[in-house]
Amino acid sequence: MTSAIRMGVLALLWGSGFLWIKISLNEGLTPGWITFVRCLLGSAVLLALAYGARQRLPRDRATWGRLAVAAFLCNALPFLLFSIGEQTVDSGVAGVLNATTPLWSLLIGLALGAERPLRATRSAGLLLGFAGVLLIFAPWSHGSGLMSWGALALLGASASYAVAFAYMARHLTGRGTAPLALSAAQLLTATGLSTPALAAGGAATVTWAGVAAVAVLGVFATGLTFHLNYRMIAEEGPTAAATVGYLLPVVSVTLGALVLGEPLTVRVVAGMAVVLVGVGLTRARMRPLGVPAGAHAGARAGTSAGAPVDTTADAPVDTPDSPYSTRSTTKTGISRSVFRR
C-alpha cells in the first residue's frame, strides 16, 4: 500500500466518524448509547492490539486515577457532546468544528502562561480560526440553524479535547506504560464513565442500520483508526500524520453532503477553509501545551475523534476523533492528544 493510499484510507476512516454518529442518531440511538458503545468497542480493539503486542495495562492506582481524568475529558465527555451536538447540527459542520481544538489549546496555553506572547502570524491564525467558526455559524442568518445548544456542545467537545491534551501531557506521558496499553486502559475507563449516560433519554429503540453504524464508529473510526495512525507516525513520521489531520474536516463535509444530502453551502466551505488556514498559522513553530520536546517516552494515538500534528515533535499523538496534535512520541488511539497524538 503506497503512502498516499494509506493516508487516504486513514483520513476516510477517521473523518467518517461524524457521519456514523449522525446515522446512529437518525436510526434511533441516543447520545448516551452511542458514547458507551463507541468506547466499549474501541477499547475492545485496543485491548486486542495491546495483547497481541504483549503490552500490559498499568497496575498502579495513581496511573488509573490520572487515566480517569483523561478518559472523562478526552473521551467520555467529548464523545457525548459530539453526539448531542449532531442532533441539531450537520455532521460535516461537526467535523469542521472539531478542527478548532488547536485554537482552544493555544488559548488555554496563553491563559495558563504556558505559551509565550503571540507573534503576528499566530495572532492572525487565532483570529482567522475563530472568524471561520463565526462564518460557519452565521449568527446574522436566523435561518442557518447553527446557533443552537447543539453547536455550543460541539465547541465544548473541541475545548474539552484541548484541556485533556494539556492534562495528559503533564500527567500521563513518559511514565513507562506502553502506548497501546495506555490507550486501551484509557478507553476502557471511558467505557465505565459513560455508563451512567445510558439512563439519559430513556431506552434506545434502534434499527439494524443504527447498530451497524455505531459498530463501524467504535471498531473502525475509533479503535482501528488509532492503530493505523500510530503506524503512520512510526513508519512515515509526524508530517504525514499532520496532513491526515487537515483532511478530516474535508472528509466529514464531503461525506455529509454525498451520503446524507447535507447542504454544502459556499459559506460553510469558506468557513472550513478559513478555520484550517487559521489552525495552520497557529501551529507555526508551536510547542504543544505543557509537553516538552521528546516527551511521551514510548507512546499515543487516535480517536474519535482530532487535528494536525506538531511536526517539530519526536512523534505526534492524537485521538481517534480528533486529529489535533501535541508534541510527544506517539499517538494513543484514544486520546487524541497527548501521547503525541
C-alpha positions as CSV (number, residue, x, y, z in Angstrom):
1,M,0.0,0.0,0.0
2,T,1.5,3.3,-1.1
3,S,1.8,6.3,1.3
4,A,-0.9,8.2,-0.5
5,I,-3.4,5.3,-0.4
6,R,-2.7,4.7,3.3
7,M,-3.2,8.3,4.1
8,G,-6.4,8.4,2.2
9,V,-7.7,5.3,4.0
10,L,-6.9,6.7,7.4
11,A,-8.4,10.1,6.6
12,L,-11.6,8.4,5.3
13,L,-11.9,6.1,8.4
14,W,-11.1,8.9,10.8
15,G,-13.1,11.6,9.2
16,S,-16.1,9.4,8.7
17,G,-16.8,9.3,12.5
18,F,-19.1,12.2,12.3
19,L,-21.2,10.5,9.6
20,W,-21.6,7.4,11.7
21,I,-22.7,9.4,14.7
22,K,-25.3,11.1,12.6
23,I,-26.6,7.9,11.1
24,S,-26.7,6.3,14.6
25,L,-28.8,9.2,15.8
26,N,-31.1,9.0,12.8
27,E,-31.6,5.3,13.4
28,G,-32.8,5.6,17.0
29,L,-29.7,5.5,19.2
30,T,-29.4,8.1,22.0
31,P,-26.2,10.1,22.5
32,G,-25.6,8.1,25.7
33,W,-25.8,4.8,23.9
34,I,-23.6,6.0,21.1
35,T,-20.9,7.1,23.5
36,F,-21.0,3.9,25.6
37,V,-20.9,1.5,22.6
38,R,-18.2,3.5,20.9
39,C,-16.0,3.4,23.9
40,L,-16.7,-0.3,24.5
41,L,-15.9,-1.4,21.0
42,G,-12.9,0.9,20.6
43,S,-11.4,-0.4,23.9
44,A,-12.0,-4.0,22.8
45,V,-10.0,-3.3,19.6
46,L,-7.2,-1.6,21.5
47,L,-7.1,-4.3,24.2
48,A,-6.7,-7.0,21.5
49,L,-3.9,-5.0,19.8
50,A,-2.2,-4.5,23.2
51,Y,-2.5,-8.2,24.0
52,G,-1.0,-9.1,20.6
53,A,1.9,-6.7,21.2
54,R,2.3,-8.2,24.7
55,Q,1.8,-4.8,26.4
56,R,0.3,-4.9,29.9
57,L,-2.2,-2.5,31.3
58,P,-0.9,-0.2,34.1
59,R,-1.2,-1.7,37.6
60,D,-0.7,1.3,40.0
61,R,-3.7,3.2,41.4
62,A,-2.1,6.6,40.7
63,T,-2.0,5.9,36.9
64,W,-5.6,4.7,36.9
65,G,-6.6,7.8,38.7
66,R,-5.0,10.0,36.1
67,L,-6.5,7.9,33.4
68,A,-9.9,8.5,34.8
69,V,-9.5,12.3,34.4
70,A,-8.1,11.9,30.9
71,A,-10.8,9.4,29.9
72,F,-13.5,11.9,31.0
73,L,-12.0,14.9,29.3
74,C,-10.8,13.3,26.2
75,N,-13.3,10.5,25.6
76,A,-16.5,10.2,27.6
77,L,-17.4,13.9,27.7
78,P,-16.4,15.0,24.1
79,F,-17.9,11.8,22.6
80,L,-21.2,12.6,24.4
81,L,-21.1,16.3,23.4
82,F,-20.5,15.4,19.7
83,S,-23.4,13.1,19.7
84,I,-25.6,15.7,21.4
85,G,-24.4,18.4,19.0
86,E,-25.1,16.4,15.9
87,Q,-28.8,16.1,16.9
88,T,-29.2,19.6,15.6
89,V,-26.0,20.3,13.5
90,D,-24.9,18.6,10.3
91,S,-22.1,16.0,10.5
92,G,-19.9,18.0,8.1
93,V,-20.1,21.1,10.3
94,A,-19.3,19.0,13.3
95,G,-16.1,17.8,11.7
96,V,-15.1,21.3,10.9
97,L,-15.7,22.5,14.5
98,N,-13.6,19.5,15.6
99,A,-10.7,21.2,13.8
100,T,-10.8,24.1,16.3
101,T,-9.1,22.1,19.0
102,P,-5.6,23.6,18.4
103,L,-7.1,27.1,18.7
104,W,-8.6,26.2,22.2
105,S,-5.2,24.7,23.1
106,L,-3.5,27.9,22.3
107,L,-5.9,30.0,24.3
108,I,-5.6,27.7,27.3
109,G,-1.8,27.8,27.0
110,L,-1.9,31.6,27.0
111,A,-4.3,31.7,30.0
112,L,-2.0,29.3,32.0
113,G,1.2,31.1,31.0
114,A,2.4,28.0,29.1
115,E,2.6,29.9,25.8
116,R,4.9,32.8,25.0
117,P,3.2,36.1,23.9
118,L,1.8,35.7,20.4
119,R,3.6,37.0,17.4
120,A,1.8,38.4,14.4
121,T,1.5,35.2,12.5
122,R,0.0,33.1,15.3
123,S,-2.2,36.0,16.4
124,A,-3.6,36.2,12.9
125,G,-4.1,32.5,12.9
126,L,-6.1,32.6,16.1
127,L,-8.3,35.4,14.8
128,L,-8.8,33.7,11.5
129,G,-9.7,30.4,13.1
130,F,-12.5,31.8,15.2
131,A,-13.6,34.1,12.3
132,G,-14.1,30.9,10.3
133,V,-16.2,29.5,13.1
134,L,-18.3,32.7,13.0
135,L,-18.6,32.4,9.3
136,I,-19.9,28.8,9.6
137,F,-22.4,29.7,12.4
138,A,-23.5,32.9,10.6
139,P,-25.3,34.3,13.7
140,W,-26.7,37.1,11.4
141,S,-28.6,34.5,9.4
142,H,-31.5,33.3,11.5
143,G,-32.3,30.6,9.1
144,S,-28.9,28.8,9.4
145,G,-30.0,26.7,12.4
146,L,-26.4,26.6,13.7
147,M,-26.8,29.0,16.6
148,S,-28.1,26.3,19.0
149,W,-27.3,24.3,22.1
150,G,-26.1,21.6,19.7
151,A,-23.5,24.0,18.2
152,L,-22.3,25.0,21.6
153,A,-22.0,21.3,22.6
154,L,-19.7,20.8,19.6
155,L,-17.5,23.7,20.5
156,G,-17.5,22.4,24.1
157,A,-16.3,19.0,22.9
158,S,-13.4,20.6,21.0
159,A,-12.4,22.7,24.0
160,S,-12.6,19.5,26.2
161,Y,-10.1,17.9,23.9
162,A,-7.8,20.8,24.4
163,V,-8.0,20.6,28.2
164,A,-7.5,16.9,28.0
165,F,-4.3,17.2,26.0
166,A,-2.8,19.7,28.4
167,Y,-3.6,17.4,31.3
168,M,-2.3,14.3,29.6
169,A,0.9,15.9,28.5
170,R,1.6,16.8,32.2
171,H,0.4,13.7,33.9
172,L,0.4,10.7,31.6
173,T,3.1,10.9,29.0
174,G,6.6,9.4,29.6
175,R,5.7,7.4,32.7
176,G,6.7,4.0,31.5
177,T,3.4,2.4,30.3
178,A,3.4,1.2,26.7
179,P,1.3,3.3,24.3
180,L,-1.2,0.7,23.2
181,A,-1.8,-0.5,26.7
182,L,-2.2,3.1,28.0
183,S,-4.7,3.9,25.2
184,A,-6.6,0.7,25.8
185,A,-6.8,1.5,29.6
186,Q,-8.0,5.0,28.9
187,L,-10.8,4.0,26.6
188,L,-11.7,1.1,28.9
189,T,-12.0,3.7,31.7
190,A,-14.1,5.9,29.5
191,T,-16.5,3.0,28.9
192,G,-17.1,2.8,32.6
193,L,-17.5,6.6,32.9
194,S,-20.0,6.7,30.1
195,T,-22.3,4.0,31.6
196,P,-24.5,6.5,33.6
197,A,-25.3,8.3,30.3
198,L,-27.3,5.2,29.2
199,A,-30.1,6.2,31.5
200,A,-30.5,9.7,29.9
201,G,-33.1,9.9,27.3
202,G,-34.7,6.5,28.0
203,A,-34.2,3.2,26.4
204,A,-32.9,3.2,22.8
205,T,-35.2,1.8,20.0
206,V,-32.7,1.2,17.3
207,T,-32.7,-0.3,13.8
208,W,-30.2,-2.7,12.4
209,A,-28.7,0.2,10.4
210,G,-28.1,2.1,13.6
211,V,-26.4,-1.0,15.1
212,A,-24.2,-1.3,12.1
213,A,-23.3,2.5,12.2
214,V,-22.3,2.5,15.8
215,A,-20.3,-0.7,15.3
216,V,-18.3,0.9,12.5
217,L,-17.9,4.0,14.6
218,G,-16.4,2.0,17.5
219,V,-14.4,-0.6,15.7
220,F,-13.1,1.4,12.7
221,A,-13.4,5.1,13.4
222,T,-12.2,4.8,16.9
223,G,-10.2,1.6,17.7
224,L,-8.7,0.7,14.3
225,T,-8.0,4.4,13.4
226,F,-5.7,4.6,16.4
227,H,-3.7,1.7,15.2
228,L,-3.4,3.0,11.7
229,N,-2.4,6.4,12.8
230,Y,0.1,5.1,15.2
231,R,1.7,3.0,12.4
232,M,1.8,6.0,10.1
233,I,3.6,8.1,12.7
234,A,6.1,5.3,13.3
235,E,6.7,4.5,9.6
236,E,6.3,7.8,7.8
237,G,6.7,10.5,10.5
238,P,4.6,13.2,12.1
239,T,4.4,15.3,8.9
240,A,2.3,12.6,7.2
241,A,0.1,12.3,10.3
242,A,-0.4,16.1,10.3
243,T,-1.5,16.0,6.7
244,V,-4.2,13.5,7.6
245,G,-5.4,15.8,10.4
246,Y,-6.1,18.6,7.9
247,L,-8.0,16.2,5.7
248,L,-10.6,15.3,8.3
249,P,-12.9,18.3,8.0
250,V,-12.8,17.9,4.2
251,V,-13.8,14.2,4.6
252,S,-16.6,15.0,7.1
253,V,-18.1,17.7,4.9
254,T,-17.9,15.6,1.7
255,L,-19.4,12.5,3.3
256,G,-22.2,14.5,4.9
257,A,-23.1,16.0,1.5
258,L,-22.9,12.8,-0.5
259,V,-24.4,10.3,1.9
260,L,-26.8,12.4,4.0
261,G,-27.6,15.1,1.5
262,E,-26.4,17.8,3.9
263,P,-26.3,21.3,2.2
264,L,-22.8,22.1,1.0
265,T,-23.1,25.9,1.0
266,V,-20.5,28.3,-0.1
267,R,-20.5,29.8,3.4
268,V,-19.7,26.5,5.1
269,V,-16.9,25.6,2.7
270,A,-15.4,29.1,3.0
271,G,-15.6,28.9,6.8
272,M,-13.9,25.5,6.7
273,A,-11.1,26.9,4.6
274,V,-10.6,29.9,6.9
275,V,-10.6,27.6,10.0
276,L,-7.9,25.3,8.5
277,V,-5.7,28.3,7.4
278,G,-6.0,29.8,10.9
279,V,-5.1,26.5,12.6
280,G,-2.1,26.2,10.2
281,L,-0.8,29.6,11.1
282,T,-1.2,28.9,14.9
283,R,0.9,25.8,14.5
284,A,3.9,27.7,13.3
285,R,6.8,26.7,15.5
286,M,4.3,25.9,18.2
287,R,5.4,23.9,21.2
288,P,2.4,21.9,22.4
289,L,0.8,22.7,25.7
290,G,2.8,21.5,28.6
291,V,4.7,19.0,26.5
292,P,8.5,19.2,26.5
293,A,10.3,18.2,23.3
294,G,10.7,14.5,23.1
295,A,8.1,13.8,25.8
296,H,6.0,10.6,25.7
297,A,8.7,8.2,26.1
298,G,7.2,5.4,24.3
299,A,3.7,6.2,23.2
300,R,-0.3,7.7,21.8
301,A,-3.0,8.0,19.0
302,G,-6.3,8.3,17.6
303,T,-9.9,8.6,18.1
304,S,-12.8,9.7,17.9
305,A,-12.1,12.0,17.3
306,G,-8.8,15.5,16.1
307,A,-6.2,17.9,14.4
308,P,-2.8,18.5,12.8
309,V,0.3,17.0,14.4
310,D,3.2,19.1,15.5
311,T,5.9,18.3,13.0
312,T,8.6,19.5,15.4
313,A,7.8,16.8,17.9
314,D,9.6,13.5,18.0
315,A,6.3,11.8,17.2
316,P,2.9,13.2,17.4
317,V,0.0,11.6,19.1
318,D,-3.8,12.0,18.5
319,T,-7.1,10.7,19.5
320,P,-9.5,8.9,17.3
321,D,-12.0,11.7,16.9
322,S,-9.7,14.3,16.9
323,P,-6.7,14.9,14.7
324,Y,-5.0,17.5,16.8
325,S,-1.5,17.2,17.9
326,T,0.6,17.9,20.8
327,R,4.2,17.1,20.9
328,S,5.2,13.7,22.0
329,T,6.5,10.5,20.5
330,T,3.4,8.6,19.6
331,K,-0.3,8.6,19.5
332,T,-2.5,6.8,21.8
333,G,-5.5,5.7,20.0
334,I,-8.0,7.1,22.3
335,S,-6.7,10.2,23.4
336,R,-6.1,12.5,20.7
337,S,-3.8,14.3,22.4
338,V,-1.0,14.0,24.2
339,F,0.9,11.0,23.7
340,R,1.8,12.6,20.7
341,R,-1.1,12.4,19.2
